[in-house]
Amino acid sequence: MYFDFTVLAKYLPFFLPAAWMTIKVTTLGILLGLGLGLGTAFLRISSNPFFSLPARAYIYIIRGTPLLLQLLFIYFGLRSVVGFDALTSATLALGIHNGAYIAEIFRGAIVSISEGQMEAARSLGMTYTRSMVRIILPQAFKRAIPSLGNQFIIALKDSSLASTITINELLLKSQQLASSNYMMMEMLFIAALFYLFYTAIFSKTFRYIESRLDVDGAQA
């Protein structure tokens, strides 16, 4: 098999719109996942079964089924009911999927904080909500940073599944170009370069955040 490196520079510009779509789907999915994850984490740690049981069920179902199945279910199942387009379906699927994992990340970080800190805050007259926001969450967020970084990178790579519902992201673009120029390996190689570039940016960003927030010190 002959790999033609000379075509890489020629076809690289054709991937730029797909590269933007990949980062767009990933970002929207992450933002939705963060909101769902944090809210679900609070429900999950609640002592009230009315709140905790639905949160447990959501996490169990989403973590127990493949993202591709969830994506197809939303796209083909809900589209006919509420008229979701492909981008909305992909965003919802990625957000809901990431939310379940992010919920467990936040839950683990929250419960890792000593209960004495909450008790001390309440003894000073703070409400539960104020104690959580002012005392517990800032520390929990620091401890969650490494795991969140990993989850965001996973979300980036998971965005490639959006190609199955015609989202013109990197993987679909590489397949489309390969079908016309018969250079499958070269096109996949270009897509891989973009994924590696994005992953490097995510990794560097989270390492910077960890160093600024002194994550190692927070976990000590």
C-alpha positions as CSV (number, residue, x, y, z in Angstrom):
1,M,0.0,0.0,0.0
2,Y,1.4,3.4,-1.1
3,F,0.9,6.4,1.2
4,D,1.1,9.7,-0.6
5,F,2.3,12.3,1.8
6,T,2.3,15.0,-0.9
7,V,-1.5,15.2,-1.0
8,L,-1.9,16.1,2.7
9,A,-1.2,19.8,2.2
10,K,-3.6,19.9,-0.8
11,Y,-6.5,18.4,1.0
12,L,-6.0,19.9,4.4
13,P,-8.1,23.1,3.7
14,F,-11.1,20.9,2.7
15,F,-11.2,19.7,6.3
16,L,-11.4,23.1,7.9
17,P,-15.3,23.4,7.9
18,A,-15.5,19.8,9.3
19,A,-12.9,20.7,11.9
20,W,-15.0,23.6,13.0
21,M,-18.1,21.4,13.2
22,T,-16.3,18.9,15.3
23,I,-15.3,21.5,17.9
24,K,-18.8,23.0,17.8
25,V,-20.5,19.7,18.5
26,T,-18.0,18.9,21.2
27,T,-18.3,22.2,22.9
28,L,-22.1,22.2,22.9
29,G,-22.1,18.6,24.2
30,I,-19.7,19.5,27.0
31,L,-21.6,22.6,28.1
32,L,-24.9,20.7,28.2
33,G,-23.1,17.8,30.0
34,L,-21.7,20.1,32.6
35,G,-25.1,21.6,33.4
36,L,-26.7,18.1,33.5
37,G,-23.8,16.6,35.4
38,L,-23.7,19.2,38.2
39,G,-27.5,19.2,38.6
40,T,-27.6,15.4,38.6
41,A,-24.7,15.2,41.1
42,F,-26.7,17.3,43.6
43,L,-29.8,15.1,43.1
44,R,-27.6,12.0,43.4
45,I,-26.2,13.0,46.9
46,S,-29.7,14.0,48.2
47,S,-31.0,11.9,51.1
48,N,-34.5,12.2,49.6
49,P,-35.2,9.2,47.4
50,F,-37.6,11.4,45.3
51,F,-34.5,13.2,44.0
52,S,-31.8,10.6,44.3
53,L,-33.6,7.6,42.6
54,P,-34.2,9.4,39.2
55,A,-30.6,10.6,39.3
56,R,-29.4,7.0,39.9
57,A,-31.6,5.7,37.1
58,Y,-30.4,8.3,34.6
59,I,-26.7,7.6,35.4
60,Y,-27.3,3.8,35.3
61,I,-29.1,3.9,32.0
62,I,-26.8,6.2,30.2
63,R,-23.6,4.6,31.4
64,G,-25.0,1.2,30.7
65,T,-25.8,1.8,27.0
66,P,-23.6,2.8,24.1
67,L,-23.4,6.4,23.0
68,L,-24.2,5.4,19.4
69,L,-27.4,3.8,20.5
70,Q,-28.4,6.9,22.4
71,L,-27.5,9.1,19.4
72,L,-29.6,7.0,17.0
73,F,-32.5,6.8,19.5
74,I,-32.6,10.6,19.8
75,Y,-32.1,11.2,16.1
76,F,-34.6,8.7,14.7
77,G,-36.9,8.5,17.7
78,L,-37.4,12.0,18.9
79,R,-36.9,13.8,15.6
80,S,-40.3,12.6,14.4
81,V,-41.9,13.9,17.6
82,V,-40.3,17.3,18.1
83,G,-38.5,17.8,14.8
84,F,-34.9,17.8,16.0
85,D,-32.3,18.4,13.3
86,A,-29.0,16.4,13.1
87,L,-27.0,19.0,15.0
88,T,-29.5,19.3,17.8
89,S,-29.8,15.5,18.1
90,A,-26.0,15.1,18.2
91,T,-25.7,17.9,20.9
92,L,-28.4,16.3,23.0
93,A,-26.9,12.9,22.7
94,L,-23.4,14.0,23.6
95,G,-24.7,16.3,26.4
96,I,-26.8,13.6,28.0
97,H,-24.1,11.0,27.7
98,N,-21.4,13.3,29.1
99,G,-23.8,14.5,31.8
100,A,-24.0,11.0,33.4
101,Y,-20.2,10.7,33.6
102,I,-19.7,14.3,34.8
103,A,-22.4,13.7,37.4
104,E,-20.3,10.9,38.9
105,I,-17.1,13.0,38.7
106,F,-18.8,15.9,40.6
107,R,-20.5,13.5,43.1
108,G,-17.1,11.9,43.9
109,A,-15.4,15.2,44.3
110,I,-18.2,16.6,46.6
111,V,-18.3,13.6,48.9
112,S,-14.5,13.6,49.1
113,I,-14.7,16.9,51.0
114,S,-14.7,16.4,54.8
115,E,-18.2,16.5,56.3
116,G,-16.7,18.7,59.1
117,Q,-16.4,21.6,56.7
118,M,-20.1,21.6,56.0
119,E,-20.9,21.2,59.7
120,A,-18.5,24.1,60.5
121,A,-20.2,26.3,57.8
122,R,-23.6,25.5,59.1
123,S,-22.5,26.3,62.7
124,L,-21.6,29.8,61.5
125,G,-25.1,30.3,60.4
126,M,-24.8,29.6,56.7
127,T,-27.6,27.9,54.9
128,Y,-27.0,24.5,53.2
129,T,-27.0,26.1,49.8
130,R,-24.7,28.9,50.8
131,S,-22.3,26.5,52.5
132,M,-22.3,24.3,49.4
133,V,-21.6,27.2,47.0
134,R,-19.1,29.1,49.2
135,I,-17.2,26.2,50.9
136,I,-17.7,22.8,49.3
137,L,-18.1,23.4,45.6
138,P,-14.8,25.4,45.1
139,Q,-12.8,22.6,46.7
140,A,-14.8,19.9,44.8
141,F,-14.2,21.7,41.5
142,K,-10.5,21.7,42.0
143,R,-10.5,17.9,42.8
144,A,-12.7,17.3,39.7
145,I,-10.4,19.1,37.2
146,P,-8.2,16.1,36.2
147,S,-11.2,13.8,35.7
148,L,-13.1,16.5,33.8
149,G,-10.2,17.0,31.5
150,N,-10.2,13.3,30.6
151,Q,-13.9,13.4,30.1
152,F,-13.7,16.4,27.8
153,I,-11.1,14.6,25.6
154,I,-13.3,11.5,25.5
155,A,-16.2,13.8,24.4
156,L,-14.0,15.2,21.6
157,K,-13.4,11.7,20.3
158,D,-17.0,10.6,20.8
159,S,-18.1,13.5,18.5
160,S,-16.9,11.4,15.6
161,L,-20.1,9.2,16.1
162,A,-22.1,12.2,14.9
163,S,-21.0,11.2,11.4
164,T,-23.6,8.4,11.6
165,I,-26.4,11.0,11.4
166,T,-24.9,13.0,8.6
167,I,-23.1,15.6,10.7
168,N,-20.3,16.8,8.4
169,E,-17.5,16.5,11.0
170,L,-13.9,15.2,10.5
171,L,-14.6,11.5,10.1
172,L,-17.5,12.0,7.6
173,K,-15.5,14.5,5.7
174,S,-12.5,12.1,5.4
175,Q,-14.9,9.4,4.1
176,Q,-16.5,11.7,1.6
177,L,-13.2,12.8,0.2
178,A,-11.8,9.3,0.1
179,S,-14.9,8.1,-1.9
180,S,-13.9,10.6,-4.7
181,N,-10.1,10.5,-4.6
182,Y,-9.6,6.8,-3.4
183,M,-7.1,7.9,-0.8
184,M,-8.7,6.6,2.4
185,M,-5.6,6.3,4.5
186,E,-4.4,9.8,3.6
187,M,-7.8,11.3,4.4
188,L,-8.1,9.4,7.7
189,F,-4.6,10.6,8.5
190,I,-5.6,14.2,8.1
191,A,-8.6,13.7,10.3
192,A,-6.4,12.1,12.9
193,L,-4.0,15.1,12.8
194,F,-7.0,17.4,13.7
195,Y,-8.0,15.2,16.6
196,L,-4.5,15.1,17.9
197,F,-4.3,18.8,17.6
198,Y,-7.5,19.3,19.6
199,T,-6.5,16.8,22.2
200,A,-3.2,18.5,22.7
201,I,-5.0,21.9,23.2
202,F,-7.4,20.3,25.7
203,S,-4.6,18.6,27.6
204,K,-2.4,21.7,27.8
205,T,-5.4,23.8,28.9
206,F,-6.3,21.5,31.7
207,R,-2.7,21.2,32.8
208,Y,-2.5,25.0,33.0
209,I,-5.8,25.1,35.0
210,E,-4.5,22.4,37.4
211,S,-1.3,24.4,38.0
212,R,-3.2,27.6,38.5
213,L,-5.6,26.1,40.9
214,D,-2.9,24.0,42.7
215,V,-4.9,20.8,42.2
216,D,-2.3,18.6,43.7
217,G,-2.3,20.7,46.8
218,A,-6.1,20.6,47.0
219,Q,-6.0,16.8,46.8
220,A,-3.4,16.4,49.5
